[in-house]
Amino acid sequence: MMKLFAFRDRLDDADKEFGRYHALDLYSILATTSEMEWREALGFRDQRADDPYVIGAGDLVSKHFSALDRLGMIRLRESRYYRPELQLAEFMSALHEVFPGKGKSS
């Protein structure tokens, strides 16, 4: 969640490098999440579904990480560390599963 808000805080930066950094960090965090950590994240989502920060994180996911033409996904692909073999569809799906927004869990 912290990286989503860090990405948001860098949206208007003229130097887009920090946005790229935070977007790629989101991918890296999800890619290295263990099954136990994933279950804990889903439990957190369910327990805190109505928390304004969790809803806000979901709104950021919907706005910036829900399709390849959204700014978060563009910044991720602009990163010098981006590789074509990254599983972007799975990444977007996982982010949406953890942070569905609007107080609803999937």
N, C-alpha and C positions, 0 to 999 in steps of 0.2 A: 504494500500500500504506500509505503514511504516513497518508493521510486516513481509511482504514478503522480504523486503530488510534487515531487522534485521535477518531473517532466513538465507538469503544468506551470510551475514557477519559471520555467525557461522558455515558454512559448513565444514570447516577444523579443527574445535576445537576437540582436543582429548577428552575433556569432552563434551559429546553430550547433556547434560542437557539443555543448553540454546536453542539449536535447537528444542528440544522437547517442551520447554516452548513456543517458538514463533509459532510453528506449531499448538499447542493446542489453543493458543491465537487467531490465525486466525479462527479456528473453532468457538470459543466462540463469537467472534465479529460477524461473520455471523449469528450464531444461535440467537443472541439477536437483530439483525437489524430489525427495524420497517419497515412497508410498505413504509412510507414516506422517511426514510433513504435509502431504497432500490431504490426507484425512483430517489432520488438525486444521488446515486452512478451510476446508469445507465446514467443519464444526464451528469455527470462528464465524464464518459467513452466516450460518444458520442462527447462531446465538446473537449476533450483532446486526442482523438484517435491517433493522430500523434505525441504526446509528447513522447520524448525518455524514460522518466520515466514510463509512462503508458505502452509503448511497452515493456520495460524491465520487468515490473511487470507481464505482460502477458507471457513473455518468461519464467520467474521463475515459474509461475503457470503450464505452459506446461511441463517444465522440471521436476519439483519436486512435483506437486500436481495433476497430470492428471490420475494417476492409482495407485492402491494399492501397487504396487511394486516400486514406485518412492520414492526417499529419504524423501521428505516432509511428505508423507503419512506413511512411515515407522516410522519416528520420532514421528509423532502424536500418532501412536499406541503403541510406546514404553513408552509414558508418563505414569507416575504412576496414573494420573488422567483420563486416557483413560477408556472408558466403551464400551462394545460391542454394546450397543444400540445406540451409536452415528450414525447419518445418513451420512455415508461417501460418498456415491454416490451423494447425494443431495449437500453435501459440495463441492465436486469436480466440480459438474455442476455449482453451484452458483459462485464459484471462477472464473471458465472459462468464465461465462457470463459477469462478471464485468471486468475481465482482459483477453480478448481474445488474446492479443499479435499481433504483426505484423501490428498494426494500423487498424485492422478490428474489427468491433463490430458484435456480433451475432444477 
